[in-house]
Amino acid sequence: MQRPLILSVLAILFSVCVATAQDARKPPPNVVLIVSDDQAWTDYGFMGHPHIQTPRLDRLARESLVFRRGYVTSSLCCPSLASLITGKYPHQHKIANNDPPGGSKNKESFAAGRETMNRFMDSQPTLPRLLTSAGYLTLQTGKWWQGEFSRGGFTHGMTKGQRHGDEGLDIGRKTMQPIYDFIGEARKKEKPFFVWYAPMLPHSPHNPPARLFEKYKLLTKSEHVARYWAMCEFFDETCGQLLDHLEEQKLAENTIVIYVTDNGWIQSEDKPQYAPKSKQSPYDGGLRTPIMIRWPGKVAAKMSDTPVSSIDILPTLLDAVGVKRPGELPGVNLRDDAAVAKRETVFGECFAHDARDLQNPAASLRWRWLVRGDWKLIVPDNHNEPQEVVELYDLLADPHETQNLADSQAGRVTALRQSLDGWWGGIGAERR
């Protein structure tokens, strides 16, 4: 081999070794998970809303891999969040409802039921539990249903254990300081960190700052709609505060930021409640959400209309930080284009607000649904929703699901129903 060629090969090998050594010395990436609470997929500037202004999330979208057709597993807060943190469907982790049988009418049975639900979480290899085992400091703020924060595997947290967040619900609405303090502690200890930022925003009560309410009051005749729109921008401002802090602390470059919502919300014009086809429903108004991933230099910014699921977030993050996945996770790595393209179908399920039987999620099943390409199939449970019919929608032509095509597309319904039954049949639902 000629001397110049030898020198060239040696130079290349040296540069590879240097780069590898530098990567080895690089600290693991931090992770910030932003979870909106009760917000429709339409209600962002970057998603095309004509009035709601979300400049900080719009900027995040420009810097991120954005899946405009993301879906949560269930249109109810508690099971949706449990799926997000476990990477599993509600019927798998068993936290399928917001509350135990009977709701909160009887304090003793309610407490016992919530404890059963908390124990379901205790047994799961959650995202914070897995990151903590890999040397991360992990912080819970905002919505959290499963007892005291440590029961989810967090090392730090705000929630002490009451129903859906107690002191944790101050985050965003009243203060961002606990997150800033936690990040400061992690930096002092030279530890990578994970932040669960799940404020009760824009969730009711819709009591936005007066300046925002006055702004949106001029754009709609409905006071209720104006308050909700203002809450969306208020939430956006808090996201900006968090993202600004990462930049001020020179952490943005080595921090993975992921955005998702827990379930949708369509504001009623006539009263301070949600309208039909949103929260607790099997429609996109309750299930669809943008999912965003920002990791500077590692994830290219682009928009995708491939349907994906919130169960994909856990494997995506574990793969990114180099933590081994637990076995049998149903989600895929959203950074793996081939895996995303290969999966044909996204599945989900909706359950009653109050459980019928905590040990058997199928007992309170209301609907199962799937999305394949532009088509969406909704199948009601025969026992719990006997008056409902099978529904099929062409989401490209009819994104707000106004025209049920099930009767005219019987062959398509049959094929999609076979896939749905093959995923999970609601076993036990027909035999109660």
VOPAGU-2260 file (C-alpha; in pm, 1 decimal, decimal comma):
REM VOPAGU-2260
SITE   aa  ch    i         X         Y         Z
SITE  MET   A    0       0,0       0,0       0,0
SITE  GLN   A    1     133,3     341,1     -92,7
SITE  ARG   A    2     235,6     574,8     189,7
SITE  PRO   A    3     -23,3     854,2     111,6
SITE  LEU   A    4    -302,2     594,7     109,2
SITE  ILE   A    5    -183,1     450,3     440,9
SITE  LEU   A    6    -176,6     796,6     593,9
SITE  SER   A    7    -525,1     867,2     460,7
SITE  VAL   A    8    -664,6     544,9     609,9
SITE  LEU   A    9    -496,2     616,4     943,4
SITE  ALA   A   10    -642,0     967,5     946,3
SITE  ILE   A   11    -990,8     831,2     889,9
SITE  LEU   A   12    -950,6     571,4    1164,8
SITE  PHE   A   13    -820,5     838,2    1401,3
SITE  SER   A   14   -1117,4    1067,6    1332,5
SITE  VAL   A   15   -1360,9     780,4    1389,5
SITE  CYS   A   16   -1192,3     695,4    1720,7
SITE  VAL   A   17   -1202,6    1058,8    1832,5
SITE  ALA   A   18   -1571,1    1089,6    1741,5
SITE  THR   A   19   -1649,9     765,5    1924,7
SITE  ALA   A   20   -1461,9     882,7    2233,2
SITE  GLN   A   21   -1642,9    1214,7    2225,8
SITE  ASP   A   22   -1981,6    1039,3    2199,6
SITE  ALA   A   23   -1886,3     816,2    2492,6
SITE  ARG   A   24   -1809,4    1122,8    2702,5
SITE  LYS   A   25   -2135,7    1295,6    2603,3
SITE  PRO   A   26   -2390,8    1295,7    2885,7
SITE  PRO   A   27   -2713,5    1104,6    2816,9
SITE  PRO   A   28   -2990,8    1323,2    2676,0
SITE  ASN   A   29   -3237,9    1479,2    2913,7
SITE  VAL   A   30   -3607,4    1418,9    2848,5
SITE  VAL   A   31   -3900,5    1658,7    2884,3
SITE  LEU   A   32   -4249,9    1520,7    2821,8
SITE  ILE   A   33   -4518,8    1787,2    2776,9
SITE  VAL   A   34   -4874,3    1655,0    2815,6
SITE  SER   A   35   -5164,9    1882,6    2733,0
SITE  ASP   A   36   -5490,2    1810,1    2917,6
SITE  ASP   A   37   -5829,3    1815,6    2739,0
SITE  GLN   A   38   -5735,9    1986,9    2411,6
SITE  ALA   A   39   -5864,0    1902,2    2062,5
SITE  TRP   A   40   -5622,9    1816,2    1782,6
SITE  THR   A   41   -5746,7    2120,6    1590,2
SITE  ASP   A   42   -5668,0    2374,8    1861,1
SITE  TYR   A   43   -5321,1    2498,3    1767,1
SITE  GLY   A   44   -5191,3    2753,8    1522,8
SITE  PHE   A   45   -4975,6    2495,6    1344,3
SITE  MET   A   46   -5276,5    2264,8    1309,5
SITE  GLY   A   47   -5471,5    2540,3    1134,9
SITE  HIS   A   48   -5704,7    2685,6    1395,9
SITE  PRO   A   49   -5832,1    3022,2    1268,1
SITE  HIS   A   50   -5835,4    3196,5    1607,3
SITE  ILE   A   51   -5635,8    3015,9    1878,1
SITE  GLN   A   52   -5279,8    3143,8    1893,5
SITE  THR   A   53   -5008,8    2904,7    2012,7
SITE  PRO   A   54   -4681,9    3070,7    1906,5
SITE  ARG   A   55   -4454,2    2865,9    2132,6
SITE  LEU   A   56   -4597,0    2530,2    2029,7
SITE  ASP   A   57   -4593,1    2649,4    1668,0
SITE  ARG   A   58   -4220,9    2711,9    1706,0
SITE  LEU   A   59   -4174,2    2371,0    1867,5
SITE  ALA   A   60   -4355,8    2216,1    1571,7
SITE  ARG   A   61   -4120,3    2389,2    1326,0
SITE  GLU   A   62   -3825,9    2237,0    1513,4
SITE  SER   A   63   -3974,7    1886,7    1551,9
SITE  LEU   A   64   -4073,9    1567,0    1383,3
SITE  VAL   A   65   -4450,9    1620,5    1395,4
SITE  PHE   A   66   -4706,6    1344,2    1355,2
SITE  ARG   A   67   -5026,2    1536,0    1282,6
SITE  ARG   A   68   -5233,0    1219,1    1314,9
SITE  GLY   A   69   -5132,0    1094,6    1656,2
SITE  TYR   A   70   -5382,3     903,3    1869,6
SITE  VAL   A   71   -5415,5     830,3    2238,9
SITE  THR   A   72   -5535,6     486,8    2345,5
SITE  SER   A   73   -5847,1     613,0    2525,3
SITE  SER   A   74   -6041,0     939,7    2542,5
SITE  LEU   A   75   -6035,3     952,8    2921,8
SITE  CYS   A   76   -5758,6    1112,3    3130,7
SITE  CYS   A   77   -5655,6     838,4    3374,2
SITE  PRO   A   78   -5627,5     541,1    3134,5
SITE  SER   A   79   -5472,2     760,6    2865,1
SITE  LEU   A   80   -5197,3     881,3    3100,0
SITE  ALA   A   81   -5141,5     528,1    3229,1
SITE  SER   A   82   -5089,2     410,0    2870,8
SITE  LEU   A   83   -4850,3     695,5    2803,4
SITE  ILE   A   84   -4627,0     609,1    3098,5
SITE  THR   A   85   -4639,4     229,2    3053,7
SITE  GLY   A   86   -4645,3     199,2    2673,8
SITE  LYS   A   87   -4939,4     -42,9    2699,4
SITE  TYR   A   88   -5311,0     -41,5    2623,4
SITE  PRO   A   89   -5560,7       2,8    2910,8
SITE  HIS   A   90   -5679,1    -356,8    2887,5
SITE  GLN   A   91   -5315,8    -461,8    2938,0
SITE  HIS   A   92   -5223,5    -245,4    3237,0
SITE  LYS   A   93   -5585,0    -262,4    3373,5
SITE  ILE   A   94   -5615,7     110,9    3449,9
SITE  ALA   A   95   -5908,8     148,5    3211,1
SITE  ASN   A   96   -6128,2     400,2    3393,6
SITE  ASN   A   97   -6102,9     725,4    3583,9
SITE  ASP   A   98   -6259,1     591,9    3902,7
SITE  PRO   A   99   -6343,0     258,3    4069,8
SITE  PRO   A  100   -6695,6     109,3    4081,5
SITE  GLY   A  101   -6945,6     341,8    4244,5
SITE  GLY   A  102   -6732,2     650,1    4194,6
SITE  SER   A  103   -6670,6     858,7    4505,2
SITE  LYS   A  104   -7008,3     804,4    4675,5
SITE  ASN   A  105   -6863,9     577,4    4943,2
SITE  LYS   A  106   -6530,9     702,3    5079,9
SITE  GLU   A  107   -6407,8     362,4    5201,3
SITE  SER   A  108   -6484,4     168,6    4881,7
SITE  PHE   A  109   -6351,6     457,1    4673,4
SITE  ALA   A  110   -6021,9     458,4    4863,2
SITE  ALA   A  111   -5993,5      79,6    4835,2
SITE  GLY   A  112   -6065,7      93,0    4464,6
SITE  ARG   A  113   -5809,6     364,6    4402,3
SITE  GLU   A  114   -5552,9     160,5    4592,9
SITE  THR   A  115   -5620,9    -135,5    4363,9
SITE  MET   A  116   -5566,3      90,6    4062,9
SITE  ASN   A  117   -5246,2     225,5    4218,4
SITE  ARG   A  118   -5115,3    -127,4    4262,9
SITE  PHE   A  119   -5166,0    -190,4    3892,9
SITE  MET   A  120   -4921,2      95,0    3835,8
SITE  ASP   A  121   -4682,7     -38,7    4101,6
SITE  SER   A  122   -4634,1    -354,3    3896,7
SITE  GLN   A  123   -4549,9    -180,7    3569,0
SITE  PRO   A  124   -4201,8     -99,7    3432,7
SITE  THR   A  125   -4297,6     265,3    3379,4
SITE  LEU   A  126   -4094,2     518,8    3185,2
SITE  PRO   A  127   -3968,5     699,8    3499,0
SITE  ARG   A  128   -3891,7     368,7    3670,1
SITE  LEU   A  129   -3681,7     257,1    3375,3
SITE  LEU   A  130   -3504,6     592,0    3344,2
SITE  THR   A  131   -3438,9     605,1    3719,3
SITE  SER   A  132   -3275,8     261,6    3701,2
SITE  ALA   A  133   -3048,7     404,3    3429,0
SITE  GLY   A  134   -2926,8     686,6    3654,0
SITE  TYR   A  135   -3178,4     958,9    3574,3
SITE  LEU   A  136   -3347,2    1190,9    3820,6
SITE  THR   A  137   -3718,5    1190,7    3736,2
SITE  LEU   A  138   -3980,5    1452,4    3824,5
SITE  GLN   A  139   -4361,1    1430,4    3830,0
SITE  THR   A  140   -4565,9    1749,7    3800,9
SITE  GLY   A  141   -4931,4    1805,8    3712,7
SITE  LYS   A  142   -5189,4    1534,7    3648,2
SITE  TRP   A  143   -5109,6    1206,9    3824,0
SITE  TRP   A  144   -5377,1     959,8    3930,8
SITE  GLN   A  145   -5187,3     665,0    4077,7
SITE  GLY   A  146   -5112,6     763,3    4435,8
SITE  GLU   A  147   -4798,4     936,5    4556,7
SITE  PHE   A  148   -4553,3    1023,2    4276,6
SITE  SER   A  149   -4298,1     756,8    4375,7
SITE  ARG   A  150   -4547,5     481,6    4291,7
SITE  GLY   A  151   -4490,8     562,2    3927,1
SITE  GLY   A  152   -4115,6     533,5    3970,0
SITE  PHE   A  153   -4036,0     905,1    3997,2
SITE  THR   A  154   -3751,3    1014,5    4223,8
SITE  HIS   A  155   -3907,1    1359,7    4272,3
SITE  GLY   A  156   -4260,9    1488,1    4249,3
SITE  MET   A  157   -4539,8    1717,1    4361,8
SITE  THR   A  158   -4842,2    1487,3    4397,4
SITE  LYS   A  159   -4900,9    1337,2    4741,4
SITE  GLY   A  160   -5168,4    1086,3    4643,9
SITE  GLN   A  161   -5514,5    1238,0    4607,4
SITE  ARG   A  162   -5715,4    1125,0    4303,1
SITE  HIS   A  163   -5567,5    1314,3    4007,4
SITE  GLY   A  164   -5288,8    1541,7    4122,6
SITE  ASP   A  165   -5347,3    1749,9    4442,5
SITE  GLU   A  166   -5045,2    1981,1    4487,8
SITE  GLY   A  167   -4910,5    1877,0    4150,0
SITE  LEU   A  168   -5194,5    2065,1    3982,1
SITE  ASP   A  169   -5033,9    2397,6    4079,2
SITE  ILE   A  170   -4777,1    2349,7    3804,0
SITE  GLY   A  171   -4833,4    2582,2    3510,5
SITE  ARG   A  172   -5144,3    2740,9    3657,6
SITE  LYS   A  173   -4960,3    2895,0    3953,8
SITE  THR   A  174   -4589,0    2826,5    3919,5
SITE  MET   A  175   -4311,3    2665,0    3716,9
SITE  GLN   A  176   -4055,0    2687,6    3997,5
SITE  PRO   A  177   -4058,5    2319,0    4101,6
SITE  ILE   A  178   -3934,2    2226,0    3753,4
SITE  TYR   A  179   -3663,3    2492,3    3758,6
SITE  ASP   A  180   -3549,0    2379,3    4103,4
SITE  PHE   A  181   -3541,8    2015,3    3996,4
SITE  ILE   A  182   -3337,2    2089,8    3685,2
SITE  GLY   A  183   -3096,3    2287,7    3901,7
SITE  GLU   A  184   -3058,0    1992,8    4138,4
SITE  ALA   A  185   -2999,2    1750,1    3850,9
SITE  ARG   A  186   -2731,0    1977,8    3707,7
SITE  LYS   A  187   -2560,3    2013,0    4043,6
SITE  LYS   A  188   -2552,3    1634,2    4081,1
SITE  GLU   A  189   -2444,5    1595,9    3716,3
SITE  LYS   A  190   -2739,2    1365,5    3646,8
SITE  PRO   A  191   -2954,8    1340,4    3335,0
SITE  PHE   A  192   -3317,6    1426,6    3407,0
SITE  PHE   A  193   -3672,9    1343,6    3300,7
SITE  VAL   A  194   -3955,6    1593,5    3351,4
SITE  TRP   A  195   -4323,0    1490,9    3334,4
SITE  TYR   A  196   -4496,1    1824,7    3267,7
SITE  ALA   A  197   -4868,9    1743,7    3264,8
SITE  PRO   A  198   -5042,4    2059,8    3386,8
SITE  MET   A  199   -5420,1    2072,4    3421,1
SITE  LEU   A  200   -5424,6    2299,8    3115,2
SITE  PRO   A  201   -5630,2    2388,2    2920,6
SITE  HIS   A  202   -5850,2    2160,3    3134,2
SITE  SER   A  203   -6141,4    2317,0    3325,2
SITE  PRO   A  204   -6185,5    2527,7    3529,7
SITE  HIS   A  205   -6150,7    2760,0    3233,6
SITE  ASN   A  206   -6033,6    3062,1    3430,0
SITE  PRO   A  207   -5766,9    3217,3    3206,6
SITE  PRO   A  208   -5582,0    3542,9    3274,1
SITE  ALA   A  209   -5817,7    3834,9    3213,2
SITE  ARG   A  210   -5598,1    3972,5    2933,5
SITE  LEU   A  211   -5640,4    3651,1    2733,6
SITE  PHE   A  212   -6012,7    3620,3    2799,7
SITE  GLU   A  213   -6068,7    3977,7    2680,5
SITE  LYS   A  214   -5868,7    3901,6    2365,9
SITE  TYR   A  215   -6076,2    3599,3    2267,4
SITE  LYS   A  216   -6410,6    3747,3    2376,5
SITE  LEU   A  217   -6385,5    3966,8    2066,9
SITE  LEU   A  218   -6363,1    3661,0    1838,7
SITE  THR   A  219   -6669,4    3458,4    1943,3
SITE  LYS   A  220   -7023,1    3513,8    2071,5
SITE  SER   A  221   -6980,3    3233,4    2326,3
SITE  GLU   A  222   -6820,4    3322,2    2659,4
SITE  HIS   A  223   -6749,5    2952,4    2717,1
SITE  VAL   A  224   -6564,2    2915,3    2387,9
SITE  ALA   A  225   -6368,0    3235,3    2455,5
SITE  ARG   A  226   -6257,1    3103,5    2794,0
SITE  TYR   A  227   -6145,7    2772,1    2645,9
SITE  TRP   A  228   -5955,1    2939,1    2362,3
SITE  ALA   A  229   -5783,6    3164,9    2615,2
SITE  MET   A  230   -5684,3    2860,2    2821,1
SITE  CYS   A  231   -5517,4    2708,3    2514,3
SITE  GLU   A  232   -5300,0    3017,4    2475,1
SITE  PHE   A  233   -5232,9    3027,1    2850,7
SITE  PHE   A  234   -5106,8    2668,5    2830,5
SITE  ASP   A  235   -4893,6    2763,2    2530,7
SITE  GLU   A  236   -4731,3    3042,5    2733,3
SITE  THR   A  237   -4631,5    2796,6    3007,8
SITE  CYS   A  238   -4476,4    2565,3    2748,8
SITE  GLY   A  239   -4275,0    2865,1    2630,9
SITE  GLN   A  240   -4153,8    2931,4    2983,9
SITE  LEU   A  241   -4030,9    2572,2    3014,6
SITE  LEU   A  242   -3863,3    2570,7    2674,0
SITE  ASP   A  243   -3703,8    2910,6    2742,6
SITE  HIS   A  244   -3559,0    2775,0    3066,5
SITE  LEU   A  245   -3392,8    2488,9    2878,6
SITE  GLU   A  246   -3233,9    2740,1    2642,1
SITE  GLU   A  247   -3127,3    2976,3    2921,6
SITE  GLN   A  248   -2958,6    2685,7    3100,5
SITE  LYS   A  249   -2793,8    2577,2    2773,2
SITE  LEU   A  250   -2972,9    2241,7    2791,6
SITE  ALA   A  251   -3188,8    2255,8    2480,6
SITE  GLU   A  252   -2933,2    2089,2    2252,8
SITE  ASN   A  253   -2909,3    1776,2    2467,0
SITE  THR   A  254   -3275,5    1750,3    2567,0
SITE  ILE   A  255   -3541,7    1543,6    2392,6
SITE  VAL   A  256   -3875,9    1725,6    2407,8
SITE  ILE   A  257   -4189,3    1525,9    2329,9
SITE  TYR   A  258   -4538,8    1671,4    2310,4
SITE  VAL   A  259   -4875,9    1493,3    2328,0
SITE  THR   A  260   -5220,6    1552,7    2476,1
SITE  ASP   A  261   -5405,4    1310,4    2705,9
SITE  ASN   A  262   -5743,3    1337,0    2530,2
SITE  GLY   A  263   -5946,6    1580,8    2328,6
SITE  TRP   A  264   -6204,3    1845,8    2413,7
SITE  ILE   A  265   -6464,3    2024,9    2202,1
SITE  GLN   A  266   -6605,0    2318,9    2393,1
SITE  SER   A  267   -6983,6    2351,0    2414,7
SITE  GLU   A  268   -7104,5    2694,4    2307,0
SITE  ASP   A  269   -7394,5    2692,0    2553,2
SITE  LYS   A  270   -7243,7    2571,3    2880,6
SITE  PRO   A  271   -6909,0    2514,7    3053,2
SITE  GLN   A  272   -6886,3    2151,0    2942,6
SITE  TYR   A  273   -6751,0    1949,4    2654,6
SITE  ALA   A  274   -6960,6    1895,5    2343,3
SITE  PRO   A  275   -7040,9    1554,1    2190,4
SITE  LYS   A  276   -6776,9    1372,6    1985,0
SITE  SER   A  277   -6493,6    1480,5    2214,6
SITE  LYS   A  278   -6386,8    1366,5    2561,9
SITE  GLN   A  279   -6504,6    1013,5    2651,0
SITE  SER   A  280   -6608,5     945,1    2290,8
SITE  PRO   A  281   -6457,7     716,0    2022,3
SITE  TYR   A  282   -6422,3    1005,8    1777,9
SITE  ASP   A  283   -6111,7    1197,4    1674,4
SITE  GLY   A  284   -6232,3    1495,0    1878,8
SITE  GLY   A  285   -6151,2    1287,7    2186,7
SITE  LEU   A  286   -5867,9    1067,7    2060,1
SITE  ARG   A  287   -5653,7    1251,4    1806,7
SITE  THR   A  288   -5350,8    1460,9    1904,4
SITE  PRO   A  289   -5037,8    1595,6    1741,7
SITE  ILE   A  290   -4727,6    1413,8    1865,8
SITE  MET   A  291   -4401,2    1606,7    1839,7
SITE  ILE   A  292   -4039,6    1504,3    1893,1
SITE  ARG   A  293   -3762,4    1764,8    1913,0
SITE  TRP   A  294   -3401,2    1655,3    1949,3
SITE  PRO   A  295   -3163,1    1902,1    1785,4
SITE  GLY   A  296   -2914,7    1738,1    1552,2
SITE  LYS   A  297   -3070,3    1394,2    1600,9
SITE  VAL   A  298   -3426,9    1426,4    1472,1
SITE  ALA   A  299   -3497,7    1612,2    1148,6
SITE  ALA   A  300   -3787,2    1856,7    1155,0
SITE  LYS   A  301   -4071,1    1747,7     926,2
SITE  MET   A  302   -4445,8    1685,8     917,9
SITE  SER   A  303   -4595,4    1337,9     882,5
SITE  ASP   A  304   -4955,9    1229,3     829,1
SITE  THR   A  305   -4890,7     864,1     913,2
SITE  PRO   A  306   -5117,5     758,3    1203,2
SITE  VAL   A  307   -4920,6     685,2    1523,0
SITE  SER   A  308   -5005,7     620,0    1888,3
SITE  SER   A  309   -4914,8     752,8    2230,4
SITE  ILE   A  310   -4795,1     398,7    2315,7
SITE  ASP   A  311   -4507,6     467,8    2074,6
SITE  ILE   A  312   -4359,6     736,7    2298,1
SITE  LEU   A  313   -4211,5     502,2    2561,0
SITE  PRO   A  314   -4017,7     278,4    2317,4
SITE  THR   A  315   -3907,7     586,1    2122,5
SITE  LEU   A  316   -3755,9     742,1    2433,4
SITE  LEU   A  317   -3602,0     421,9    2566,3
SITE  ASP   A  318   -3428,4     357,1    2235,0
SITE  ALA   A  319   -3308,0     717,9    2221,3
SITE  VAL   A  320   -3142,4     707,7    2563,2
SITE  GLY   A  321   -3010,0     352,1    2529,0
SITE  VAL   A  322   -3230,1     180,7    2787,7
SITE  LYS   A  323   -3346,9    -172,7    2707,9
SITE  ARG   A  324   -3718,8    -201,3    2640,8
SITE  PRO   A  325   -3936,3    -428,9    2855,3
SITE  GLY   A  326   -4067,0    -729,8    2666,5
SITE  GLU   A  327   -4383,2    -733,1    2458,5
SITE  LEU   A  328   -4436,9    -358,5    2419,1
SITE  PRO   A  329   -4691,5    -300,7    2141,1
SITE  GLY   A  330   -4554,0      38,3    2027,9
SITE  VAL   A  331   -4282,9     126,0    1776,4
SITE  ASN   A  332   -3990,2     368,2    1774,3
SITE  LEU   A  333   -4117,9     683,6    1602,5
SITE  ARG   A  334   -3763,1     763,6    1486,7
SITE  ASP   A  335   -3759,3     438,1    1289,2
SITE  ASP   A  336   -3922,6     531,0     958,3
SITE  ALA   A  337   -3935,7     169,6     843,5
SITE  ALA   A  338   -4112,0      50,3    1159,9
SITE  VAL   A  339   -4365,0     334,2    1142,4
SITE  ALA   A  340   -4436,9     266,7     774,4
SITE  LYS   A  341   -4462,0    -110,0     824,2
SITE  ARG   A  342   -4735,9     -87,4    1087,8
SITE  GLU   A  343   -5070,5     -71,6     908,6
SITE  THR   A  344   -5306,8      -2,1    1195,9
SITE  VAL   A  345   -5342,7     202,6    1514,0
SITE  PHE   A  346   -5581,7      62,4    1776,9
SITE  GLY   A  347   -5764,5     193,8    2082,0
SITE  GLU   A  348   -6047,2     142,3    2325,5
SITE  CYS   A  349   -6289,8     351,1    2531,6
SITE  PHE   A  350   -6425,2     252,4    2871,4
SITE  ALA   A  351   -6684,5     385,7    3116,5
SITE  HIS   A  352   -6576,1     667,2    3349,5
SITE  ASP   A  353   -6641,1     446,4    3655,7
SITE  ALA   A  354   -6526,0      85,1    3641,6
SITE  ARG   A  355   -6761,5    -209,6    3671,4
SITE  ASP   A  356   -6491,2    -459,5    3765,0
SITE  LEU   A  357   -6133,7    -340,5    3822,1
SITE  GLN   A  358   -5989,7    -683,8    3752,4
SITE  ASN   A  359   -6172,2    -716,8    3420,5
SITE  PRO   A  360   -6143,8    -407,8    3196,9
SITE  ALA   A  361   -6377,6    -564,0    2938,7
SITE  ALA   A  362   -6662,0    -532,7    3189,5
SITE  SER   A  363   -6676,9    -156,4    3134,0
SITE  LEU   A  364   -6577,1    -150,3    2767,0
SITE  ARG   A  365   -6782,6      90,0    2552,5
SITE  TRP   A  366   -6606,1      95,0    2213,8
SITE  ARG   A  367   -6306,9     -50,0    2034,3
SITE  TRP   A  368   -6170,9     134,6    1733,3
SITE  LEU   A  369   -5892,4     133,5    1476,7
SITE  VAL   A  370   -5740,4     366,2    1220,3
SITE  ARG   A  371   -5586,4     223,7     902,7
SITE  GLY   A  372   -5471,1     476,5     650,0
SITE  ASP   A  373   -5758,8     717,6     598,4
SITE  TRP   A  374   -6021,4     478,0     735,0
SITE  LYS   A  375   -6154,2     456,1    1089,7
SITE  LEU   A  376   -6371,4     176,2    1228,0
SITE  ILE   A  377   -6564,6     209,4    1556,1
SITE  VAL   A  378   -6725,6     -99,7    1709,8
SITE  PRO   A  379   -6953,6     -60,6    2016,0
SITE  ASP   A  380   -6967,1    -315,6    2296,0
SITE  ASN   A  381   -7295,0    -504,9    2270,2
SITE  HIS   A  382   -7358,4    -500,8    2644,6
SITE  ASN   A  383   -7257,1    -149,5    2749,1
SITE  GLU   A  384   -7359,0      34,5    2429,5
SITE  PRO   A  385   -7651,6    -172,1    2294,1
SITE  GLN   A  386   -7807,8     121,4    2107,8
SITE  GLU   A  387   -7489,9     212,6    1918,9
SITE  VAL   A  388   -7401,8      88,7    1569,9
SITE  VAL   A  389   -7078,1       3,7    1391,6
SITE  GLU   A  390   -6932,9     315,7    1229,6
SITE  LEU   A  391   -6687,4     362,4     943,5
SITE  TYR   A  392   -6539,5     696,8     838,0
SITE  ASP   A  393   -6318,1     820,2     558,6
SITE  LEU   A  394   -6106,3    1060,5     764,0
SITE  LEU   A  395   -5945,7    1223,3     461,4
SITE  ALA   A  396   -6278,9    1327,2     311,0
SITE  ASP   A  397   -6462,0    1361,1     643,9
SITE  PRO   A  398   -6216,2    1451,4     924,6
SITE  HIS   A  399   -6492,1    1536,6    1171,6
SITE  GLU   A  400   -6671,6    1202,0    1123,4
SITE  THR   A  401   -7012,9    1318,8    1006,0
SITE  GLN   A  402   -7098,6    1049,7     748,0
SITE  ASN   A  403   -7109,2     684,8     858,2
SITE  LEU   A  404   -7014,7     469,0     556,1
SITE  ALA   A  405   -7049,7     129,8     726,2
SITE  ASP   A  406   -7357,9      23,5     526,2
SITE  SER   A  407   -7209,8     114,7     188,6
SITE  GLN   A  408   -6865,3     -32,5     268,0
SITE  ALA   A  409   -6963,2    -370,3     414,1
SITE  GLY   A  410   -6659,9    -551,9     275,0
SITE  ARG   A  411   -6420,9    -297,6     420,7
SITE  VAL   A  412   -6598,7    -317,4     757,5
SITE  THR   A  413   -6561,2    -696,7     761,1
SITE  ALA   A  414   -6187,8    -681,0     685,4
SITE  LEU   A  415   -6119,4    -410,4     941,7
SITE  ARG   A  416   -6333,8    -587,6    1201,3
SITE  GLN   A  417   -6119,5    -898,3    1163,3
SITE  SER   A  418   -5809,9    -690,8    1240,6
SITE  LEU   A  419   -5978,7    -531,3    1539,4
SITE  ASP   A  420   -6089,9    -866,6    1682,0
SITE  GLY   A  421   -5741,5   -1005,6    1623,0
SITE  TRP   A  422   -5593,1    -720,2    1827,2
SITE  TRP   A  423   -5830,3    -750,1    2126,9
SITE  GLY   A  424   -6180,4    -885,3    2127,1
SITE  GLY   A  425   -6296,4    -741,6    2457,5
SITE  ILE   A  426   -6280,4   -1093,0    2598,4
SITE  GLY   A  427   -6551,5   -1150,9    2860,1
SITE  ALA   A  428   -6764,7    -855,5    2754,7
SITE  GLU   A  429   -7031,7   -1079,9    2596,4
SITE  ARG   A  430   -7045,4   -1331,1    2884,8
SITE  ARG   A  431   -7127,7   -1116,6    3187,3
